[in-house]
Amino acid sequence: MILADVVQATWPPARSFDTGPFTLRDGAGGGKRVSAACVNAPFTDANLDAAEDAMRAMGQSPLFAIWPDRGDFGLDDALSQRGYQTVDPVVGYGADAQDIMRLDTDISHTYPHWPPLAIAREVWAAAGIGTARLQIMARAAGPKTAILVRRDDHPAGMCFVAIAQGHAMIHALEVQPEHRRNGLAQRLIHRAALWATGMGAARLSLVVTRANAPARALYARMGMAEVGQYHYRAAGALLQNGHV
């Protein structure tokens, strides 16, 4: 599976449908990743007009995801000419799950579970991951889990992991500010790899904004390599909130 397919299968929108050569997504308030349209074939200006109109009819500001590994058929340039701005360039990282498990990482006090416990939801809520994104997790069709990490007997971080066609992906990885720089993100990723292999997945991936240099450095230290990239093109003011 290419990165775009893994992302879309493990972090699904409320619904998706085609308008000409475009696939539109109803994000139901769940953020850019589940709301951005993509192009599947060559398009005309009229096709692009229709896609914009359909997104507005859903109550969504026009937003497109540009996936270079899928081919954009000139969409990035066309949107730039219409005044769309680039939003949140994203990098995908991936590795064999077994390679991550070989790292010397303490995974004590990490707890896979589903559905998310109330304390898990509270950790996510503090990071701005609320009901709409929990509903995305609930929609994921394959094997999935929430992983809680505790530090000093306090809930300190969370992530969500889902599997599609033997490929596991981490979403919503958050460590509370007061617990950062203590190796908790690495613990969560290692525990995700252990859970994923137990469910038959060979690969583990995640995505992160290109601007998040500390997280990217961690993933590189863990042996994860860049496996893809994408960015959004947005019409009007769309806040870069870090939730890609």
N, C-alpha and C positions, 0 to 999 in steps of 0.2 A: 504494500500500500504506500502511496505517496503521502507526504505530510498533510496535504489538504484533505485527503479522504479520511485520514485518522482523526484529524481535528473535528471534522464535521460529523463523523460517526460517534465519537465519544463525548461531544458537547453539542447536542442537537437542538435546533430551533423548535418553537412550538409547531410550526408548519413550514413547508417550503413548496414552491410551485414555479413553473416556467412561464415566462412572458417572452415569447420569441426565443432568441438565443441566450437569454439571461435566466438564471435561477435566482428567485427572490426568496427571502427568509423573513418570517415573522418572528422577531426576537422576544416578543411579549415582555419587554422591559429588561431582558437579560444581558444587555450590553452589545458591543460591536461584533463580537465573534459570532453571535447567532442572528445578527440583524443585517449583515453585509451581503449584498448581492454579488454574484460572480457571473462571468461570461463563459459560454461553452463553445462558441462558434463565431465566425465573422458576423458583424452587425452593421446596421445602417444608423444614421442619425435618428431616423424615425423609430427604430428599435430602442435606441437609448432614451429617447423622449418617453416612450411607452413605459419603460422600466422605471424612470423617475416618477412618472405619474402614478404608477401602481404602488410605489413605496409611499408616496404622499397619501394615497387613498387608505393605506394601512395605518396612517398616523406616524410614519417614520420619516425622518429627514433622509434624503437620498444618500446612500452610503454603499461603497463598493470595496470588495477585497481584491487585491491584485496579487495573483499567485504566479510568479515567473516560471515555476516548474510545470505548470499546466498550460502556459501560453495565455497571453492576454488579448491577442488579436488586435493590438493597437489601442486597447481601452485606456491604459494609463495616459497616453498622449492625448486621447480624445477628451478625457476628463480634465486634464490640465488646461486644455484650451477652453473649457467651459468654466474655468475658475475654481475647480475643486482643489482642495489643499491635501497634501500628504499628512496622514495622521498615524501615529504609533507604528513605525516600522518594527517588525517582529522577526525574531530569529528562532528557528526550531533546533533543538539539540536532541540527540539520540545515541543510544549505545545498546549493545547486547546486555540483557538483564543479568546474565551470568557474570559478565565482566564487572558490573557494579557490585554484585554480591561478593566478589573476591576482595574488595577493598576492606581495609581494617577500620570498620566503623562500628561504634557502639550503638546498637539498636534497642537498648533497654528503654522501657517506658514509652514504647510506641504501640499503639493499639488499633489495628484494623477492625472496622465494624460497619454494619449497615442495618438499618438506616442510621443517619447521623444522630448521635446523642444530643440532648439539649445543650450540654456544655460545648460540644463541637460547633453547634449552630451559633452559640454565643461568640466563640473565637472568630468564626468567619464574619459574623455581623460586625464585630469591632473593626474588621478590615474592609468593610463596605460590601461584603458578599452576603446579600440578604435573600429574601424569599424567592425572587425571580430566578436567581442563580441556583438555589436549591432545587427549584422545579426543573431546571435544565438537567441537573444530576439525576433526578428521579426519572427523567425521560430516557436516559441512556439505556439502550436495550440489552447490551451484553453484560458480562460479569463486571462488578464494580464494588468499590469499597471507599469508605472514608477512613483516614488514618489520623489519629490524635497523638501528639507527643506531649509529654509532661516534663517539667523541670522544677526541681525543688518542691515537688508535690503540688504544682500548679499547672493547669492547662496552658500550653505555651505555643502550640502551632498545629496546623491542620493541612491536609491535602486531600484531593479526590482523585481516584484512579479508576479508569474504565478501560475495557478491552474490546477491540474490534478486529476480527479476523486474525487473531493471534498477536496483535500489536497493542501493547498497553500504553496509555498516555496519562500523564499527571496534569491535573488542572487545579486551580484555586489553591496553590501552595502559599501559605501565609504563616509567618512567625511573628508573634506579638513583639512590638518594638523593644520592650524591656528585656526580652529573652534572646535578642539577636546577638550574633557573633559568639555563639556557644555551640556551633555545630549541629543545630537542630534541623536545619534544612537538609543537611547531608543525611542525618538519621532518617528523616521522612523519605528521602529518595531511595536510600538503601532498603528501608522497610517496604517501599512500594515495589522494588525489584524482587524482593523475596516473595511478596504476595503474588506478583504477576507470574513468576515462574511456577509457583504452586498451582496457578490457574491455567498453565499451558502456554503462556505468552513468552516469546523469545526476545522481543525488542521492547524497550522502554523509551519514551520520548516526552518532551514538554516544549512549551513555547514561552518566550520571554521578550519583553520590549528590548530593542537594540540599545536603548539608553541605560538599561539596568546593568551597568558594568560589574558591580559586585556579584550579582547572581550569575552572570555569564562566566566570570572567572571561576566561581565554584563549580559550575557544570564542566568547564574545561578541566579543572583539577581532578574531577571524578572520572575523567576519560570519555566524557560525552563530546561528540563531534557535531558540528553544524550539519544539519540534514535538510535544510530548506529555509525559505524566508518568504515573507509577504508584508504588505502594508495596505493601509486603507486610503481611499480617496473620499473625502467628505465635502458635502455642499453646506455652506454656512458655518456657523460656530458649533463645533462639536468638541467637547472637552477631552483632553488627553488624561484620562484618570488612571492609567496603568493597568486596567483590567482589559486584556486583549481578547 
